[in-house]
Amino acid sequence: MAERGDFTVSIYSVNIYPESIRKALEEKEFEDAITGKFTMVVDFDETQNQFLEINIELKSGQTETEEVHRRVLTSIISWLNKENSEWRDFYSDEGIRDKVAPRLVFWPYQHETHFRPGRKQKWVKKTNNR
């Protein structure tokens, strides 16, 4: 079980597994815009509130649009609501919905920050910012 922790992030004690994110990004409607590669990280803002950031790789020559951002976010939330009861319980509470909603960051194709070519894909990135 300890190994599985390397493939999850936890926000407000809710475990988020990469399988749900992967399924959301593999929707056919996104095949022209994104590669499906992503990295999740939980970090803290300036007031020490947790947030879930999902870094997503754009396909070569593509740029982020509001429409793609909105549709990808909707897909991710939908898959998390389907597959993760803990998440669903948190997200259904309007008082904390904005705190747990993922922040999406789209990166150019093969950007070396998260998607450098020749390096194994990391779904989860750990931080020490506490």
C-alpha positions in Angstrom: 0.0 0.0 0.0 2.9 2.4 0.6 3.8 2.3 -3.1 0.3 3.4 -4.1 0.9 6.7 -2.1 3.5 7.5 -4.8 0.6 7.7 -7.3 -1.8 9.8 -5.4 -2.2 13.3 -4.1 -4.2 14.2 -1.1 -6.1 17.5 -0.7 -8.1 18.1 2.5 -7.6 14.4 3.3 -9.2 13.3 0.0 -7.0 11.0 -2.1 -6.9 11.8 -5.8 -5.8 9.0 -8.1 -4.3 9.6 -11.5 -6.6 7.0 -13.2 -9.6 9.4 -13.0 -7.6 12.3 -14.4 -6.2 10.1 -17.2 -9.7 9.0 -18.2 -10.9 12.6 -18.3 -8.0 13.7 -20.5 -8.5 10.7 -22.9 -11.9 11.8 -23.9 -12.2 11.8 -27.7 -13.1 15.5 -27.8 -9.6 16.5 -26.6 -7.6 14.5 -29.0 -6.7 17.5 -31.2 -5.8 19.8 -28.3 -3.9 17.8 -25.6 -1.5 14.8 -25.5 -3.1 13.3 -22.3 0.1 13.7 -20.3 -0.4 15.4 -16.9 1.3 15.9 -13.6 -0.7 16.5 -10.3 0.6 18.5 -7.4 -0.9 19.7 -4.2 0.5 23.0 -3.0 -0.3 25.8 -0.7 -1.2 29.4 -1.5 0.0 32.5 0.4 -2.6 32.0 3.1 -1.7 28.3 3.5 -4.8 26.9 1.8 -4.2 23.7 -0.1 -5.0 23.6 -3.8 -4.8 20.9 -6.5 -2.9 21.8 -9.6 -3.0 19.7 -12.7 -0.4 20.4 -15.3 -1.5 19.3 -18.8 0.6 19.0 -22.0 -0.8 20.6 -25.1 -0.2 19.0 -28.5 2.5 20.4 -30.7 1.4 23.7 -32.2 -1.7 24.1 -29.9 -2.4 26.9 -27.5 -4.7 27.0 -24.5 -8.2 28.5 -25.1 -10.9 29.3 -22.6 -13.1 26.7 -24.3 -10.5 23.9 -24.0 -9.8 24.9 -20.4 -13.5 24.9 -19.5 -14.2 21.5 -21.2 -11.1 19.8 -19.7 -12.0 21.1 -16.2 -15.6 19.9 -16.6 -14.4 16.5 -17.7 -12.0 16.1 -14.8 -14.6 17.1 -12.2 -17.1 14.7 -13.9 -14.7 11.7 -13.7 -13.7 12.5 -10.1 -17.4 12.7 -9.1 -18.1 9.4 -10.8 -15.1 7.5 -9.4 -14.3 9.0 -6.0 -16.9 9.1 -3.3 -14.7 11.2 -0.9 -14.2 13.8 -3.6 -17.9 13.8 -4.5 -18.8 14.5 -0.9 -16.3 17.4 -0.6 -17.3 18.8 -4.1 -21.0 18.7 -3.3 -20.4 21.1 -0.4 -20.8 24.6 -2.0 -18.8 26.1 0.9 -15.6 24.3 -0.1 -16.2 23.6 -3.8 -13.9 26.4 -4.9 -11.1 25.2 -2.6 -11.1 21.6 -4.0 -11.7 22.4 -7.6 -8.5 21.7 -9.6 -6.4 24.5 -11.0 -5.4 23.7 -14.5 -2.1 24.8 -16.1 -1.5 24.0 -19.8 2.0 23.6 -21.0 3.5 23.7 -24.5 4.3 20.3 -26.0 7.4 18.7 -24.4 8.0 21.6 -22.0 10.9 20.6 -19.8 9.3 21.6 -16.6 6.9 18.6 -16.6 7.1 17.0 -20.0 10.7 16.8 -21.1 11.3 14.3 -23.8 13.2 11.1 -22.9 12.0 11.3 -19.3 9.5 8.9 -17.7 6.1 10.5 -17.2 5.4 11.5 -13.6 1.7 11.7 -12.7 2.4 13.0 -9.2 4.9 15.7 -8.1 5.5 16.1 -4.4 6.2 19.6 -2.9 7.7 20.6 0.4 6.0 24.0 0.5 4.2 24.0 3.9 
